[in-house]
Amino acid sequence: MSLKPEDFFKNVISHCKEYGYIFQSSEIYDGLSAVYDYGQNGVELKKNIRDYWWKAMVQLHENIVGIDAAIFMHPTTWKASGHVDAFNDPLIDNKDSKKRYRADVLIEEHVAKIEDKINKEVEKAKKRFESFDEAMFRSTNGRVVEYQTKINDINNRFKAALNAGNLEEVKQLIIDCEIVCPISGTRNWTDVRQFNLMFSTQVGSVSEDSNTIYLRPETAQGIFVNYSNVQKTGRMKIPFGIAQTGKAFRNEIVARQFIFRMREFEQMEMQFFVKPGTENEWYDYWKNNRLKWHLSLGLGDKNYRYHDHLKLAHYAKAACDIEFQFPFGFKELEGIHSRSDFDLMQHEQFSGKKLQYFDTDDNKSYVPYVVETSVGLDRLFLSIISSALREETLEGGETRTVLGLPPALAPIKAGVFPLIKRDGLPELAEKIVADLKLDYLVIYDEKDAVGKRYRRQDAIGTPYCITVDHQSLEDHTVTLRERDSMQQVRVNLTDLNRILDEKVSLKSLLRTLI
């Protein structure tokens, strides 16, 4: 019997702690809300994801380079970018539960419930009719048409209210949709108000001389202010991109869903600078390119979808999210945005420095347009680990917990076991570890029966286990056991490096992108 999504998600969270992936920050002091630490296995998985993104983005593209900008930036940066004046979330409180919510999230979750009703109607129809035309069904079925009309009305009202900055209309929409507080079950709401998400601090030796600066709420601005430096020193020709990974900070009032929404998180962003007039083709290119990258992880095509933004920023020409089906529903994983020339123009205006590009082909200067790809590393981590966790029933009724991580991303590539702790088997096993650890993170384990050691590595997500037995001393072969199939084969010691290189190196993933 399959678990309910909320129960499965609880299992994901507890598994992350039990096997050294994620811990609550400052747990011995009862923790800090919406802040998490990555454990010994979590930091390796996170590093491998980051490395795969970086190699796919920078190493495989001759016209993309990387930088590492500082977290602290001149405060005028955030005035120019619009964050000081407009980086806000619409918040609403329930007077009975005293709980605070993001108004937009309440509305989006209400729409998602209606979409679930549509999907249930579609699934029922599929079971009833062998020949089923989904498009026809959606356009002719009365209940489905009614549900879709309701969704369209809500979305249109919500988009108009946000575009107009009409917070009273946002509250009225919540009331009209009869949205209740999940805690109190009541509709006793306060007015909607905006809350700025940036953390501020002071820089300076004494408070009187201090200047207010901000922890960056995104990594993109570090790319924009370095655009000219990179373009000139790298002799970059349009189109070209600048990539960056790093920490960002947002004072999320409604932070929840484990590491999906945190106050301190990591982004992986690439800003692609293009000639004005070509931005649409590059926007489509990066939409397809980024989805292909996600699909290469093997988490299931059905778990991804595009979601076009209802509300576009005033400078944006197009924007969409790649959404992933997390245990709590489809949510944003990565954003692709066509940002026009807004960012560079703003920094040019506020800094007084020219940020133009001289196009030798056209013999003219212009401010480039930008197409952005931005993915949250922590969300990507969560998508991978929640897709990988499964419970299997084996022959005889025994169960095993498996973390079926993509082998190239798994923290530990192989566990090396002596069958018993004598007769020279531990020494040979340790020699194998010494040979392999120059290329891969491998571990040595001699505690408990081999079966228990297999189960422990299955739960950690280790793709291969190597067992040394008495035959190994005679013919220099070992047993190689694969995590997912549990198949065991004898392989020569001299072939181990080659086999692991084929199966667990990042090259095995990168090849799928070429």
C-alpha positions as CSV (number, residue, x, y, z in Angstrom):
1,M,0.0,0.0,0.0
2,S,1.5,3.3,-1.1
3,L,1.9,6.1,1.4
4,K,0.1,9.4,1.3
5,P,2.3,12.2,-0.2
6,E,2.5,13.9,3.2
7,D,3.6,10.7,4.9
8,F,6.1,9.9,2.2
9,F,7.5,13.4,2.6
10,K,8.0,12.8,6.3
11,N,9.9,9.7,5.4
12,V,12.1,11.7,3.1
13,I,12.9,14.2,5.9
14,S,13.7,11.5,8.5
15,H,15.8,9.5,6.0
16,C,17.9,12.6,5.2
17,K,18.7,12.9,8.9
18,E,19.3,9.2,9.6
19,Y,21.8,8.8,6.8
20,G,23.7,12.0,7.1
21,Y,22.2,14.1,4.3
22,I,20.5,17.0,6.1
23,F,20.3,18.2,9.7
24,Q,18.3,21.0,11.3
25,S,20.6,23.9,11.8
26,S,21.7,24.4,15.5
27,E,19.6,21.4,16.5
28,I,21.2,21.2,19.9
29,Y,19.7,24.6,20.6
30,D,16.3,23.4,19.3
31,G,17.1,24.5,15.8
32,L,16.7,27.6,13.7
33,S,13.5,27.7,11.5
34,A,14.0,27.3,7.8
35,V,17.8,26.9,8.0
36,Y,19.4,23.5,7.4
37,D,22.9,22.0,7.4
38,Y,24.1,19.4,4.9
39,G,25.7,16.4,6.5
40,Q,28.6,14.2,5.3
41,N,26.6,12.6,2.5
42,G,24.4,15.6,1.7
43,V,27.4,17.8,1.1
44,E,28.8,15.2,-1.4
45,L,25.5,14.9,-3.3
46,K,25.1,18.7,-3.3
47,K,28.7,19.1,-4.7
48,N,28.1,16.5,-7.4
49,I,24.9,18.2,-8.5
50,R,26.7,21.5,-8.6
51,D,29.6,20.0,-10.6
52,Y,27.3,18.5,-13.1
53,W,25.5,21.8,-13.7
54,W,28.8,23.6,-14.0
55,K,30.3,21.2,-16.4
56,A,27.2,21.1,-18.5
57,M,26.9,24.9,-18.5
58,V,30.5,26.1,-18.8
59,Q,32.6,23.1,-19.9
60,L,30.2,22.1,-22.7
61,H,29.6,25.6,-24.0
62,E,32.6,27.5,-25.6
63,N,30.8,30.8,-25.2
64,I,29.9,30.5,-21.4
65,V,32.3,31.4,-18.6
66,G,32.0,31.5,-14.9
67,I,32.6,33.9,-12.1
68,D,32.3,34.0,-8.3
69,A,31.0,37.4,-7.1
70,A,31.0,38.5,-3.5
71,I,27.9,38.1,-1.4
72,F,28.3,41.8,-0.2
73,M,27.7,44.4,-2.9
74,H,27.5,48.1,-3.0
75,P,24.0,49.0,-1.7
76,T,23.2,51.0,-4.9
77,T,23.3,47.7,-6.7
78,W,20.0,46.8,-5.1
79,K,18.5,50.2,-5.7
80,A,19.3,49.9,-9.4
81,S,18.0,46.3,-9.6
82,G,14.7,47.3,-8.0
83,H,15.0,45.1,-4.9
84,V,15.0,47.9,-2.4
85,D,11.7,49.2,-3.6
86,A,9.9,46.1,-5.0
87,F,11.4,42.9,-3.6
88,N,8.2,42.1,-1.6
89,D,5.9,39.2,-0.9
90,P,2.1,39.8,-0.3
91,L,1.4,38.5,3.2
92,I,-1.9,37.8,5.0
93,D,-2.6,36.7,8.6
94,N,-5.4,34.5,9.9
95,K,-6.8,36.3,13.0
96,D,-7.8,33.0,14.7
97,S,-4.7,30.9,14.2
98,K,-2.3,33.8,14.3
99,K,-0.5,32.2,11.4
100,R,0.9,34.2,8.5
101,Y,0.7,33.1,4.8
102,R,1.8,34.3,1.4
103,A,-1.4,35.4,-0.3
104,D,-0.2,34.3,-3.7
105,V,0.6,30.8,-2.4
106,L,-2.8,30.5,-0.9
107,I,-4.4,31.3,-4.3
108,E,-2.0,29.1,-6.2
109,E,-2.7,26.1,-3.9
110,H,-6.5,26.7,-4.3
111,V,-6.0,26.6,-8.1
112,A,-4.0,23.4,-7.8
113,K,-6.8,21.7,-5.9
114,I,-9.2,22.6,-8.7
115,E,-6.7,21.2,-11.2
116,D,-6.6,18.0,-9.2
117,K,-10.3,17.7,-9.7
118,I,-9.9,18.0,-13.4
119,N,-7.1,15.4,-13.5
120,K,-9.3,13.0,-11.5
121,E,-12.2,13.4,-14.0
122,V,-9.7,12.8,-16.8
123,E,-8.4,9.6,-15.1
124,K,-11.9,8.3,-14.6
125,A,-12.7,8.8,-18.2
126,K,-9.6,7.1,-19.3
127,K,-10.6,4.0,-17.4
128,R,-14.1,4.0,-18.8
129,F,-13.3,4.5,-22.5
130,E,-10.7,2.5,-24.4
131,S,-10.6,5.1,-27.2
132,F,-10.1,8.3,-25.3
133,D,-9.4,11.8,-26.7
134,E,-8.3,13.9,-23.8
135,A,-8.5,17.2,-25.7
136,M,-12.0,16.5,-26.7
137,F,-13.0,15.4,-23.2
138,R,-11.6,18.6,-21.7
139,S,-13.5,20.8,-24.1
140,T,-16.9,18.9,-23.9
141,N,-17.2,17.5,-20.4
142,G,-19.4,19.9,-18.3
143,R,-17.7,19.6,-15.0
144,V,-14.2,19.9,-16.5
145,V,-15.2,23.0,-18.5
146,E,-16.7,24.5,-15.3
147,Y,-13.5,23.8,-13.3
148,Q,-11.3,25.2,-16.1
149,T,-13.5,28.3,-16.4
150,K,-13.1,28.8,-12.6
151,I,-9.3,28.5,-12.9
152,N,-9.2,31.0,-15.7
153,D,-11.3,33.5,-13.8
154,I,-9.2,33.2,-10.7
155,N,-5.9,33.5,-12.7
156,N,-7.2,36.5,-14.6
157,R,-8.4,38.4,-11.5
158,F,-5.1,37.5,-9.6
159,K,-2.9,38.7,-12.5
160,A,-4.9,41.9,-12.9
161,A,-4.7,42.6,-9.1
162,L,-0.9,42.0,-9.0
163,N,-0.2,44.1,-12.1
164,A,-2.2,47.0,-10.6
165,G,-0.7,46.5,-7.1
166,N,-4.3,46.2,-5.8
167,L,-3.8,44.3,-2.5
168,E,-7.5,44.8,-1.5
169,E,-8.5,42.9,-4.6
170,V,-6.1,40.1,-3.7
171,K,-7.8,39.8,-0.3
172,Q,-11.2,39.9,-1.9
173,L,-10.2,37.0,-4.2
174,I,-9.1,34.9,-1.2
175,I,-12.5,35.6,0.4
176,D,-14.5,34.9,-2.9
177,C,-12.6,31.6,-3.3
178,E,-13.6,30.7,0.3
179,I,-10.0,29.9,1.1
180,V,-9.6,28.9,4.7
181,C,-6.6,28.8,7.1
182,P,-5.3,25.2,7.1
183,I,-4.8,25.5,10.9
184,S,-8.0,27.2,12.2
185,G,-10.3,26.4,9.3
186,T,-11.7,29.9,9.3
187,R,-11.7,32.7,6.8
188,N,-11.0,35.5,9.3
189,W,-8.2,37.2,7.3
190,T,-6.3,40.5,7.8
191,D,-5.6,42.9,5.0
192,V,-2.8,41.9,2.5
193,R,0.4,43.8,2.9
194,Q,3.8,43.8,1.3
195,F,6.9,42.6,3.1
196,N,10.5,43.2,1.8
197,L,12.6,40.0,1.8
198,M,16.1,41.4,2.0
199,F,18.4,41.0,5.0
200,S,20.2,44.1,5.9
201,T,23.4,44.6,8.0
202,Q,26.0,47.3,8.6
203,V,29.6,47.5,7.3
204,G,32.1,49.6,9.1
205,S,34.3,49.6,12.3
206,V,31.9,51.7,14.4
207,S,28.1,52.0,14.1
208,E,28.3,55.8,13.6
209,D,30.3,55.2,10.4
210,S,28.3,52.2,9.3
211,N,26.6,51.9,6.0
212,T,23.6,49.7,5.5
213,I,24.3,46.9,3.1
214,Y,22.3,43.8,2.2
215,L,22.9,40.1,2.0
216,R,22.3,39.4,-1.7
217,P,18.8,38.0,-2.4
218,E,20.0,36.6,-5.7
219,T,23.3,35.9,-7.5
220,A,22.3,37.5,-10.8
221,Q,23.3,41.0,-9.9
222,G,26.9,40.0,-9.3
223,I,26.9,38.8,-12.9
224,F,25.4,42.0,-14.3
225,V,27.8,44.4,-12.5
226,N,30.8,42.3,-13.8
227,Y,29.4,42.0,-17.4
228,S,31.8,44.6,-18.8
229,N,34.9,43.1,-16.9
230,V,34.2,39.6,-18.2
231,Q,33.4,40.7,-21.8
232,K,36.6,42.7,-22.2
233,T,39.0,40.5,-20.4
234,G,37.6,37.4,-22.0
235,R,37.2,39.0,-25.4
236,M,33.7,37.6,-25.4
237,K,31.6,38.0,-28.5
238,I,27.8,38.2,-28.4
239,P,26.1,35.9,-27.8
240,F,27.8,34.7,-24.6
241,G,26.9,33.7,-21.1
242,I,28.2,34.2,-17.5
243,A,27.5,31.5,-15.0
244,Q,27.7,31.6,-11.2
245,T,26.8,29.4,-8.2
246,G,26.5,30.7,-4.7
247,K,24.5,31.5,-1.6
248,A,21.6,33.9,-1.5
249,F,19.5,35.1,1.4
250,R,15.8,35.9,1.7
251,N,13.9,36.7,4.9
252,E,11.1,34.3,4.1
253,I,8.3,34.8,6.6
254,V,6.5,31.7,5.4
255,A,9.3,29.3,5.0
256,R,8.3,25.6,4.9
257,Q,8.4,22.3,3.1
258,F,11.9,21.4,4.4
259,I,14.7,22.6,2.1
260,F,12.2,23.7,-0.6
261,R,12.0,27.3,0.8
262,M,14.8,28.4,3.1
263,R,16.2,31.7,4.3
264,E,19.7,30.7,3.2
265,F,19.9,28.8,0.0
266,E,22.1,28.3,-3.1
267,Q,21.4,29.3,-6.7
268,M,23.0,28.2,-9.9
269,E,22.4,30.9,-12.5
270,M,23.5,31.8,-16.0
271,Q,22.9,35.1,-17.7
272,F,23.1,34.9,-21.5
273,F,23.8,38.1,-23.3
274,V,22.3,38.4,-26.8
275,K,21.7,40.8,-29.6
276,P,18.4,42.7,-29.4
277,G,15.9,41.0,-31.7
278,T,17.3,37.5,-31.2
279,E,16.1,37.1,-27.6
280,N,13.0,35.0,-28.5
281,E,15.0,32.3,-30.3
282,W,17.5,32.1,-27.4
283,Y,14.7,32.0,-24.8
284,D,13.2,29.0,-26.6
285,Y,16.7,27.4,-26.9
286,W,17.4,27.7,-23.2
287,K,13.9,26.4,-22.3
288,N,14.6,23.2,-24.3
289,N,18.3,23.0,-23.2
290,R,17.5,23.2,-19.5
291,L,14.6,20.7,-19.6
292,K,16.9,18.3,-21.5
293,W,19.5,18.7,-18.7
294,H,16.8,17.8,-16.0
295,L,15.6,14.8,-18.0
296,S,19.1,13.5,-18.2
297,L,18.9,12.7,-14.5
298,G,16.4,10.0,-15.2
299,L,13.8,11.1,-12.6
300,G,10.9,10.6,-15.0
301,D,9.6,12.7,-17.9
302,K,6.1,12.9,-16.4
303,N,7.5,14.7,-13.3
304,Y,8.4,17.9,-15.3
305,R,6.2,20.5,-16.9
306,Y,6.5,24.1,-18.1
307,H,4.5,26.8,-16.3
308,D,4.3,30.2,-18.0
309,H,4.2,33.1,-15.6
310,L,0.8,34.8,-15.1
311,K,2.4,38.1,-14.1
312,L,5.5,39.4,-16.0
313,A,7.8,41.9,-14.5
314,H,7.5,45.2,-16.4
315,Y,10.9,44.6,-18.0
316,A,10.3,41.0,-19.0
317,K,9.4,39.8,-22.4
318,A,8.7,36.2,-21.4
319,A,9.1,34.0,-18.3
320,C,8.4,30.4,-17.5
321,D,9.2,27.9,-14.8
322,I,10.3,24.3,-15.2
323,E,8.1,22.7,-12.5
324,F,8.8,19.3,-10.8
325,Q,6.3,17.0,-9.1
326,F,7.6,17.1,-5.5
327,P,5.8,15.0,-2.8
328,F,3.7,18.1,-2.1
329,G,2.8,18.8,-5.8
330,F,4.2,20.5,-8.9
331,K,6.4,23.4,-7.8
332,E,9.0,25.6,-9.4
333,L,12.4,24.0,-9.9
334,E,14.0,26.4,-12.4
335,G,13.1,29.7,-14.0
336,I,13.9,30.8,-17.6
337,H,13.4,34.5,-18.2
338,S,13.8,36.9,-21.1
339,R,14.8,40.0,-19.2
340,S,15.3,42.5,-22.1
341,D,18.0,45.1,-21.5
342,F,16.6,46.2,-18.2
343,D,19.4,45.1,-15.8
344,L,22.3,46.5,-17.7
345,M,20.4,49.7,-18.5
346,Q,19.6,50.2,-14.8
347,H,23.2,49.7,-13.8
348,E,24.4,51.9,-16.5
349,Q,22.0,54.7,-15.3
350,F,22.8,54.3,-11.6
351,S,26.6,53.9,-12.0
352,G,27.2,56.4,-14.8
353,K,29.3,53.7,-16.6
354,K,28.7,52.6,-20.1
355,L,27.7,48.9,-20.3
356,Q,27.4,48.7,-24.1
357,Y,28.7,46.1,-26.5
358,F,30.4,47.2,-29.8
359,D,29.2,44.7,-32.5
360,T,31.9,44.6,-35.1
361,D,29.6,42.7,-37.6
362,D,27.1,45.5,-37.5
363,N,29.6,48.3,-36.7
364,K,27.4,49.7,-33.9
365,S,27.0,49.7,-30.1
366,Y,24.1,48.5,-28.1
367,V,23.1,47.3,-24.6
368,P,22.7,43.5,-24.9
369,Y,19.4,41.7,-24.0
370,V,19.6,39.0,-21.4
371,V,18.1,35.5,-21.2
372,E,18.4,34.0,-17.7
373,T,18.4,30.4,-16.4
374,S,18.2,30.1,-12.7
375,V,17.8,26.9,-10.7
376,G,17.8,26.4,-6.9
377,L,20.4,23.9,-5.9
378,D,18.6,23.0,-2.7
379,R,15.3,22.4,-4.6
380,L,17.2,20.3,-7.1
381,F,18.7,18.3,-4.3
382,L,15.2,17.7,-2.9
383,S,13.8,16.7,-6.3
384,I,16.5,14.1,-6.7
385,I,16.4,12.6,-3.2
386,S,12.6,12.5,-3.0
387,S,12.5,10.7,-6.4
388,A,15.2,8.3,-5.4
389,L,13.8,7.0,-2.0
390,R,11.8,3.8,-2.3
391,E,10.8,0.8,-0.2
392,E,11.0,-2.6,-1.9
393,T,9.6,-6.0,-0.9
394,L,11.9,-8.8,-1.8
395,E,11.3,-12.6,-2.2
396,G,10.3,-14.1,1.1
397,G,8.7,-10.8,2.3
398,E,11.9,-9.1,3.3
399,T,11.9,-5.3,2.7
400,R,14.8,-3.0,1.8
401,T,15.1,0.7,1.7
402,V,16.8,2.0,-1.4
403,L,18.0,5.5,-2.3
404,G,18.2,5.1,-6.1
405,L,20.3,8.2,-6.8
406,P,21.7,8.7,-10.3
407,P,25.1,6.8,-9.9
408,A,27.1,9.8,-11.1
409,L,25.6,12.0,-8.4
410,A,25.7,9.5,-5.5
411,P,27.9,10.7,-2.6
412,I,29.8,7.3,-2.2
413,K,30.5,5.5,-5.5
414,A,31.4,2.2,-4.0
415,G,31.6,0.3,-0.7
416,V,34.5,-2.1,-0.4
417,F,34.0,-5.1,2.0
418,P,36.2,-8.0,3.1
419,L,33.9,-11.0,3.4
420,I,35.5,-11.7,6.8
421,K,38.0,-9.9,9.0
422,R,40.9,-12.2,8.7
423,D,43.0,-14.3,6.2
424,G,44.4,-11.3,4.4
425,L,41.0,-10.1,3.1
426,P,40.9,-6.8,5.0
427,E,44.4,-6.0,3.6
428,L,43.3,-6.6,0.0
429,A,40.1,-4.6,0.5
430,E,42.0,-1.7,1.9
431,K,44.4,-1.8,-1.0
432,I,41.4,-1.6,-3.4
433,V,40.2,1.5,-1.5
434,A,43.6,3.1,-1.8
435,D,43.6,2.5,-5.5
436,L,40.1,3.8,-6.2
437,K,40.0,6.8,-3.8
438,L,42.2,8.8,-6.1
439,D,39.3,9.1,-8.5
440,Y,36.1,8.4,-6.4
441,L,34.8,8.6,-2.9
442,V,34.7,5.0,-1.7
443,I,34.4,3.6,1.8
444,Y,35.7,0.5,3.6
445,D,33.3,-1.4,5.9
446,E,33.9,-4.7,7.7
447,K,31.2,-4.4,10.4
448,D,28.3,-6.9,10.4
449,A,27.3,-9.6,7.9
450,V,27.8,-8.7,4.2
451,G,24.0,-8.6,3.7
452,K,23.6,-5.9,6.3
453,R,26.4,-4.0,4.8
454,Y,24.6,-4.1,1.4
455,R,21.4,-2.8,3.0
456,R,23.2,0.0,4.7
457,Q,24.8,1.1,1.4
458,D,21.4,0.7,-0.4
459,A,19.9,3.2,2.0
460,I,22.8,5.6,1.6
461,G,22.5,5.4,-2.2
462,T,25.8,3.8,-3.0
463,P,25.5,2.4,-6.5
464,Y,28.1,-0.4,-6.2
465,C,29.6,-2.7,-3.6
466,I,32.8,-4.6,-4.0
467,T,33.3,-7.8,-1.9
468,V,36.7,-9.4,-1.4
469,D,36.6,-13.1,-0.6
470,H,39.1,-16.0,-0.5
471,Q,38.8,-16.5,-4.3
472,S,40.0,-12.9,-4.7
473,L,43.4,-13.9,-3.2
474,E,43.7,-16.7,-5.7
475,D,42.6,-15.2,-9.1
476,H,42.4,-11.4,-8.3
477,T,38.7,-11.1,-9.0
478,V,36.0,-9.6,-6.7
479,T,32.2,-9.6,-6.5
480,L,30.7,-6.4,-7.9
481,R,27.1,-5.9,-6.7
482,E,24.8,-3.3,-8.3
483,R,22.4,-1.4,-6.1
484,D,19.2,-1.3,-8.1
485,S,19.2,-4.8,-9.6
486,M,21.2,-6.4,-6.8
487,Q,22.9,-8.5,-9.5
488,Q,26.4,-9.7,-8.7
489,V,29.2,-10.5,-11.1
490,R,32.8,-11.4,-10.8
491,V,35.2,-8.8,-12.2
492,N,39.0,-8.6,-12.4
493,L,40.6,-6.1,-10.1
494,T,42.3,-4.5,-13.0
495,D,38.9,-3.7,-14.5
496,L,37.4,-1.9,-11.5
497,N,38.6,1.6,-12.5
498,R,37.3,1.2,-16.0
499,I,33.9,-0.1,-14.9
500,L,33.4,2.7,-12.4
501,D,34.5,5.3,-14.9
502,E,31.8,4.1,-17.3
503,K,29.1,3.9,-14.7
504,V,29.6,6.6,-12.0
505,S,31.7,9.4,-13.5
506,L,30.0,12.6,-14.5
507,K,31.0,11.8,-18.0
508,S,28.2,9.2,-18.1
509,L,25.7,12.0,-17.7
510,L,27.5,14.6,-19.8
511,R,27.5,12.3,-22.8
512,T,23.7,12.4,-22.9
513,L,23.8,16.1,-23.5
514,I,26.1,16.1,-26.5
